[in-house]
């Protein structure tokens, strides 16, 4: 088995997919099939060497990257398939093609499939028969916008087997990306889902006028809540103070680039859910995850005040002000 993945397919054409193409193409020996839904987008990238819609300042190395809108062909040519499609469009994109079970699949989605209510690793296992040993995960803390600027960033590569995580790590580590590996595949994936919900709550609080002092207490409470959820789901030895958990939570709650925080901020300022989504014109993964995680926490009998508060605002059509006043009185 060749330890280095040379032939790679990246699925998706958003900002995170673009950032990942930039990262992987730092390695001159890689051959990347970059699938975009639109043939016009693929043609534009091939001709002008940049994505016309996202992170347009990033120059694409077309000597190493082949933009294409032929999804099956991109997958067939690859050893490793990196999925960076928003979770809302995952099932409609993949249902039309064959996913060979002997290839390696890496999720960079950070969301839950809204139809099956499964994280992506479970979705690939249960719907396509992909062995869990062939699935990896890329999580932050890392915003695509900072990758575009080549600001030093950190990514965590998770897989059940450390050997696979290290093989994936070898195509991600570069001059502006540091990496860590862990074997908490499902815990790290759910942490990536949870932090988006907590970022919506952080944004709601900001929109309502709560300050930094509240946010500090809020994030501390969110981390404790995350740990309770992860332990109930899959108890193992994990340190939630590590980058894949606390680090990703912090950057998603605080950063100006966080679309989940932006979405929440608009709700806190009085926007309706649909109006906020339309104005953003980008996917806030936490929106789709909130209902699923809220249901799961109830089924497991967990007390999760922050998840419940975000759920009430996002899905219960409740006024954010009294909901967060009650939440604030319960935080410690």
JONORSUL-V683180 format. One record per residue. N is the residue number from 1. PHI is phi as a letter, one per 40 degrees, with the letter a starting at -180 (* if undefined). PSI is psi in whole degrees, 0 to 359 (999 if undefined). NEAR is the number of other C-alpha atoms within 10 Angstrom. Layout:
BEGIN
N:PHI:PSI:NEAR  N:PHI:PSI:NEAR
END
This chain:
BEGIN
1:*:126:4  2:c:121:6  3:c:338:11  4:b:129:15  5:c:115:18  6:c:317:17  7:c:115:17  8:b:140:25  9:b:132:27  10:b:122:29  11:b:120:27  12:h:153:22  13:b:18:25  14:c:192:19  15:c:321:21  16:c:319:23  17:c:317:26  18:c:318:27  19:c:319:24  20:c:322:18  21:c:317:26  22:c:315:20  23:c:307:20  24:c:325:23  25:c:358:22  26:c:338:17  27:c:113:16  28:c:341:11  29:c:358:14  30:c:151:18  31:b:109:21  32:b:124:26  33:c:113:27  34:b:107:26  35:c:128:26  36:b:145:23  37:c:323:16  38:c:131:13  39:c:329:14  40:c:320:13  41:c:315:20  42:c:316:23  43:c:319:17  44:c:315:15  45:c:317:24  46:c:321:19  47:c:318:11  48:b:354:12  49:g:35:19  50:a:156:21  51:c:123:22  52:c:345:15  53:b:331:10  54:b:139:17  55:f:53:20  56:c:345:15  57:c:345:13  58:c:123:19  59:c:126:15  60:c:130:22  61:c:87:18  62:c:353:17  63:c:341:12  64:b:349:18  65:b:127:23  66:b:103:19  67:c:137:26  68:a:153:22  69:b:16:20  70:c:97:16  71:c:312:21  72:c:321:14  73:c:319:14  74:c:317:22  75:c:317:25  76:c:328:17  77:c:351:15  78:b:150:20  79:c:324:17  80:b:132:24  81:b:118:25  82:b:118:27  83:c:117:22  84:b:41:23  85:c:135:25  86:d:141:22  87:d:330:23  88:c:336:17  89:b:6:12  90:c:307:20  91:c:321:16  92:c:336:9  93:c:316:14  94:c:339:15  95:c:339:11  96:c:358:10  97:b:171:11  98:b:129:12  99:b:105:18  100:c:133:13  101:c:346:14  102:c:0:12  103:c:168:16  104:c:134:22  105:b:129:25  106:b:123:23  107:c:131:23  108:b:26:25  109:c:321:26  110:f:39:27  111:a:183:28  112:b:136:30  113:c:117:22  114:c:339:19  115:c:312:12  116:c:346:14  117:f:42:17  118:b:145:17  119:c:163:22  120:c:323:26  121:d:314:23  122:c:322:20  123:c:315:18  124:c:321:20  125:c:308:16  126:c:331:14  127:c:336:11  128:b:1:15  129:g:24:14  130:c:124:21  131:c:142:17  132:d:331:18  133:c:346:13  134:b:15:19  135:b:134:27  136:b:175:27  137:a:138:29  138:b:123:29  139:b:171:23  140:c:205:24  141:c:122:20  142:a:122:22  143:b:139:21  144:d:323:20  145:c:325:19  146:c:329:14  147:c:318:23  148:d:326:20  149:c:1:13  150:f:36:16  151:c:139:14  152:d:125:13  153:b:164:17  154:b:133:21  155:b:148:21  156:b:130:24  157:b:120:28  158:b:142:30  159:a:156:26  160:c:320:18  161:b:127:17  162:d:325:15  163:d:317:13  164:c:317:20  165:d:320:24  166:c:326:20  167:c:318:15  168:c:320:24  169:d:324:21  170:c:337:15  171:c:355:19  172:b:321:25  173:c:131:18  174:a:189:16  175:c:338:12  176:b:9:16  177:b:119:16  178:c:150:14  179:b:156:19  180:b:155:16  181:b:150:20  182:a:167:18  183:b:17:19  184:c:65:20  185:d:307:20  186:c:323:21  187:c:316:24  188:c:324:26  189:c:318:27  190:c:326:23  191:c:320:24  192:c:328:28  193:c:313:23  194:c:319:27  195:c:332:27  196:c:322:28  197:c:316:31  198:c:327:30  199:c:324:31  200:c:315:32  201:c:319:34  202:c:319:31  203:c:318:29  204:d:314:28  205:d:318:27  206:c:317:23  207:c:330:22  208:c:351:20  209:h:6:14  210:c:146:15  211:c:191:11  212:c:325:12  213:c:315:8  214:c:317:15  215:c:323:18  216:c:316:13  217:c:320:13  218:d:312:21  219:c:322:21  220:c:317:16  221:c:323:19  222:c:319:26  223:c:318:21  224:c:319:12  225:c:318:19  226:d:315:24  227:c:319:20  228:c:315:16  229:c:313:23  230:c:320:20  231:c:323:13  232:c:327:14  233:c:315:15  234:a:92:11  235:c:123:12  236:a:176:11  237:c:107:8  238:b:147:16  239:b:104:11  240:c:357:18  241:c:354:12  242:c:169:12  243:c:322:20  244:c:341:29  245:b:281:27  246:c:316:22  247:d:313:17  248:c:323:23  249:c:314:28  250:c:309:19  251:c:326:19  252:c:329:29  253:c:330:26  254:b:336:17  255:c:145:14  256:c:341:11  257:c:353:15  258:c:113:20  259:c:331:23  260:c:319:27  261:c:319:30  262:c:316:25  263:d:312:28  264:c:320:33  265:d:320:24  266:c:321:23  267:c:319:28  268:c:331:25  269:c:359:17  270:h:0:17  271:c:147:15  272:c:161:14  273:d:310:17  274:c:319:11  275:c:320:12  276:c:318:17  277:c:319:17  278:c:318:10  279:c:326:11  280:c:320:14  281:f:25:9  282:a:159:14  283:c:125:17  284:c:101:25  285:d:330:25  286:c:335:29  287:c:311:24  288:c:329:22  289:c:333:25  290:d:312:25  291:c:317:20  292:c:313:17  293:c:321:23  294:c:315:19  295:c:316:13  296:c:318:15  297:c:323:18  298:c:318:12  299:c:329:9  300:c:357:11  301:g:32:10  302:c:143:14  303:c:106:13  304:b:88:19  305:c:322:17  306:c:313:24  307:d:317:22  308:c:319:21  309:c:315:20  310:c:319:29  311:d:317:23  312:c:321:18  313:c:315:22  314:c:318:24  315:b:339:12  316:c:359:11  317:f:33:11  318:c:150:14  319:c:127:14  320:c:328:23  321:c:304:18  322:c:328:11  323:c:317:16  324:c:336:21  325:c:318:12  326:c:317:12  327:c:315:16  328:d:324:17  329:c:341:8  330:c:349:11  331:c:147:14  332:a:999:8
END
